[in-house]
Amino acid sequence: MRVKYFPDTDTAHMEFSKKQIFETKEISENIYVDLDKKGNLISMTIEHAKVNAGLQEFSYQEMAV
């Protein structure tokens, strides 16, 4: 997974797969998801990320099995 943040537009982009994007769906006014032909999630874009996703801080934690 790769997370990119663009401060000039306050946009966050999370990439879950390198597969080819088949379609983009608008989930809400500022949230979009990219899907492959089978409907699997490839990436997600959040506009106005600091307000819409509380993106003041980002952390990652892998949980034990």
C-alpha positions as CSV (number, residue, x, y, z in Angstrom):
1,M,0.0,0.0,0.0
2,R,1.2,3.5,-0.8
3,V,-0.2,6.7,0.6
4,K,0.5,10.1,-1.0
5,Y,-0.5,13.5,0.4
6,F,-0.6,16.6,-1.7
7,P,-0.5,19.6,0.6
8,D,-1.2,22.2,-2.2
9,T,-4.6,20.6,-2.8
10,D,-5.1,18.9,0.6
11,T,-5.7,15.6,-1.2
12,A,-4.8,12.1,0.0
13,H,-4.4,9.2,-2.3
14,M,-4.1,5.6,-1.1
15,E,-3.0,3.0,-3.6
16,F,-3.8,-0.6,-2.7
17,S,-2.9,-2.3,-6.0
18,K,-1.1,-1.7,-9.3
19,K,-3.9,-3.3,-11.3
20,Q,-5.5,-1.3,-14.2
21,I,-8.4,1.0,-13.2
22,F,-11.6,0.0,-14.9
23,E,-13.9,2.6,-13.3
24,T,-13.9,5.4,-10.7
25,K,-16.9,5.8,-8.4
26,E,-17.8,8.9,-6.4
27,I,-18.6,7.7,-2.9
28,S,-19.4,11.3,-1.7
29,E,-18.6,14.8,-2.8
30,N,-14.9,14.5,-1.9
31,I,-14.2,10.7,-1.8
32,Y,-13.6,8.6,-4.9
33,V,-12.6,5.0,-5.3
34,D,-11.0,3.3,-8.3
35,L,-12.0,-0.3,-9.1
36,D,-10.8,-3.0,-11.4
37,K,-13.0,-5.0,-13.8
38,K,-14.1,-7.3,-11.0
39,G,-15.0,-4.5,-8.7
40,N,-12.0,-4.8,-6.4
41,L,-10.6,-1.7,-4.8
42,I,-7.4,-0.3,-6.4
43,S,-7.2,3.1,-4.9
44,M,-9.0,5.8,-3.0
45,T,-8.8,9.6,-3.2
46,I,-9.9,12.0,-0.5
47,E,-10.1,15.6,-1.3
48,H,-10.0,18.2,1.6
49,A,-8.3,15.3,3.5
50,K,-7.6,17.3,6.7
51,V,-11.3,18.1,7.1
52,N,-12.9,15.0,5.6
53,A,-10.5,12.4,7.0
54,G,-8.9,14.1,10.0
55,L,-5.6,13.8,8.3
56,Q,-3.5,15.8,10.7
57,E,-1.5,12.7,11.5
58,F,-1.0,9.4,9.8
59,S,0.2,6.2,11.4
60,Y,0.4,2.6,10.4
61,Q,0.1,-0.4,12.7
62,E,0.3,-4.0,11.7
63,M,-1.7,-6.2,14.1
64,A,-0.4,-9.5,15.4
65,V,-2.0,-12.7,14.0
